[in-house]
Amino acid sequence: MTQILQNAKFITTANPRDTVAPVFRRTFAPAKDIAKAALTVTARGIYEARINGARVGNFYFAPGWTSYKNRVQVQTYDVTDMLGEDNNIDILLGWGWHFGTIQRGSLENICDPCIIAELNVTYADGTTESIPTDESWLYSKTPILYSDYYNGETYDANIVYGEWKPAVITDGKREALIAQEGEIVTHIEEVPAINYFITPKGERIIDFGQEVTGYVCFRTVGGIGERISIDHAEILDKDGNFYNENYRAAKSRVTYITDGNTENWYHPVFSFQGFRYIRLTEYPSAETYIGDFKAIVIHSDMKRTGWFSCSDPMVNRLYENVIWGQRGNFLDVPTDCPQRDERLGWTGDAEVFCRTAAYNFDVNKFFHKWLHDLALDQAENGAVPQIVPALWHPDGAFAWGDAATVCPWEIYRAYGDITILEEQFDSMQKWVDYVYNKGDGPAAWGGGGQYGDWLGLDAEEGSYRGATNDLLLGTAFLAYACDLLIKAGKALGKDMSFYEARRAEVGEAFVREFVGEDGMLTSDTQTAYVCALHFGLAPDVPKYAEYLANLVKNNGNKLKTGFIGTAFIMDALTDNGYADVAYSLLLQKEFPSWLYSVRKGATTIWEHWDGLKPDGSVWSRDMNSFNHYAYGAVASWMYGTICGIKPDEEKPGYENIKIAPIPDARLDWANAMLDTKYGTVISGWEKVDGGYEITVTIPAGATADITVGETTEHVGGGVYEYMLKA
């Protein structure tokens, strides 16, 4: 770590907390012909490097968000072809995740925004020259008058770089500098505006037809000094008016002061938004052309690996909503939502969605980086903060802190990369020990700091927490964490007998504390039975499975679950013989259901089942994101049950593939594809007279266990066809 940027100094401005973004400059005239040149740079904050006015690289919001007190990523760019005879090396500095409103009042613990960089040149004759950041660099104010992740950006095109002043040397934690580890964040695609209209209130609105994370790029119409000011929103209210009260304190406003050049296009440099609609709060032209607006989609540069489709258009839209939800929230860290004054790496959301994420995209590198930060932010006693990177450190919460055990195992399961377990095992173990020691004996803790079955529909009036007993949930998750730790330890060749004994103890405590004299759970909720079944704690599996199925049926084939129960209910039903009930939940169109939001026009996954009520009114102003991927965990069931594609935990990473599709007559066909390191796996089926035709493709180099009905066949690479009788 300490070998990075050894010759450079951290530099800042005389007023580093000024709202105007600064630019740091060094001029450079090479003495000889250049063979190779590289710019190495990072910041406390976010930066954009430019050479002779051209952007360096395609990493936006570099250097990314890490546990800043422990590590800051450093990027190196090949800039050989960007240099000429006389060169300006400019580095713009923004607040980003490091500073500003996202820090929520913790600024006294944050060092001032600053940069550190070095240009290293190798000449054709083999000699070298380096230009590190030091007192010779200058700084100036820029046209970016204000930029903040929550509040947006203000840019005055009439301002050019002003008075140049000597850079100020500042303290920096050089030992925290590390090479780039995660995926870069970059521009992925453009989404054109599809509609322009006037609301009943007389406001001018642009609709992009799809909720995205990124920013609007617009043509800079207007005369000198006129303003273009746009606000962002996810939805319209029941009267068709612009609605962004659910953004809470996040102003999410972008303002551009024009210089009269109507051929320019502008988008924010150091801010992003989550939105589908924009309101032209100020706009200098009486005429509005949708061709003057486009949405730029940004997220971590993950390779798409999974695809699913079926005969039901609404299910296909639901699946696309899951994809868009992941794209919108995997922006360097797995955030909960991209729009309101939050956008934080909530561990609970990542934990329940991790399996689905690894189907949809290659997230191996993404989670390696984030889990390293989780371990670094983990308290000495093993507590895992609710958000990573951490902004506060209360006691950990069950299901949320369990990201420490769930995510490493799911990444290992999906990619077969043992290094994730090697790197995270100590963190997993510390979490299990912490939870065990917090409880009264082996039963985990409840009370303060817990979120319970968050946003469960069986919650008391006015509460966000579902009705399932916290102690039951905490104990169930302790059992689950023990199971995953044991699996991880065995994969690493460790003796796990101590934790196997502890797991048995937790299982006994669960039955003793939460099973009544009638043999049933004392917490009579869907989520309680889901956890008992899915985590291997049910004393009578057939009885509990039947009871859970009846809880669903007696509720009109509808859910009552929140973040915890929803993540596991489909597998809890399917694994115990009630796939038909799981299908009923998937295909349910009335509230509460996945397809209810599709009926209401959702283009991403909602935070709350009735974020928009049937009459169009909103459920809540303060906890009502319309891009919140947790409930999108259902997509792993689409891949893993409808089409039956799962990794073999004994040979993870799809070295051996488990194929066991479960068709349902309510769909005519379904198909899924998954790119693995061995090639593409395809599994699909079509309803025909008398049953279902199933076709499976296994890539060369992999093996598979294909189960059709009661028969399992072990095969190598190839295409296989089967007939399953109805």
Salt bridges, closest charged atoms under 4 A:
ASP18 OD2 - LYS141 NZ 3.71
GLU48 OE2 - ARG50 NE 2.73
GLU48 OE1 - ARG55 NE 3.23
ASP90 OD1 - ARG25 NE 2.68
ASP112 OD1 - ARG17 NE 2.68
ASP125 OD2 - LYS32 NZ 3.00
GLU135 OE2 - LYS9 NZ 3.01
GLU181 OE1 - ARG71 NH2 2.86
GLU181 OE1 - HIS372 ND1 2.96
GLU189 OE2 - ARG327 NH2 2.73
GLU190 OE2 - LYS294 NZ 3.65
GLU203 OE2 - ARG279 NH1 3.06
ASP207 OD1 - ARG276 NE 2.84
ASP231 OD1 - ARG253 NE 2.64
ASP231 OD2 - ARG279 NH2 2.81
GLU245 OE1 - ARG621 NE 2.70
GLU263 OE1 - ARG219 NH1 3.88
GLU282 OE2 - ARG227 NE 3.28
ASP292 OD1 - ARG219 NE 2.95
ASP332 OD2 - LYS369 NZ 2.69
ASP341 OD1 - ARG248 NE 2.77
GLU342 OE1 - ARG248 NH2 3.07
GLU342 OE1 - ARG340 NE 2.70
ASP349 OD2 - HIS628 NE2 3.46
ASP373 OD1 - ARG71 NE 2.79
ASP377 OD1 - LYS69 NZ 2.79
ASP395 OD2 - LYS438 NZ 2.90
GLU410 OE2 - ARG355 NH2 2.87
GLU410 OE1 - ARG413 NH1 3.54
ASP417 OD2 - HIS368 NE2 3.26
GLU423 OE1 - HIS368 ND1 3.17
GLU423 OE1 - HIS372 NE2 2.65
ASP433 OD1 - ARG502 NH1 3.05
ASP470 OD2 - ARG465 NH2 1.95
ASP483 OD1 - ARG503 NE 2.94
GLU500 OE2 - LYS490 NZ 2.63
GLU513 OE2 - ARG512 NE 3.69
GLU590 OE1 - ARG599 NH1 3.65
GLU607 OE1 - ARG340 NH1 2.83
GLU607 OE2 - HIS628 NE2 3.67
ASP610 OD1 - HIS608 ND1 2.55
ASP610 OD2 - LYS613 NZ 3.10
GLU649 OE2 - ARG413 NE 3.36
GLU649 OE1 - LYS487 NZ 2.96
ASP664 OD1 - ARG666 NE 2.85
ASP668 OD1 - LYS687 NZ 3.25
ASP675 OD2 - LYS303 NZ 3.59
ASP705 OD2 - LYS658 NZ 3.16
ASP705 OD1 - HIS714 ND1 2.70
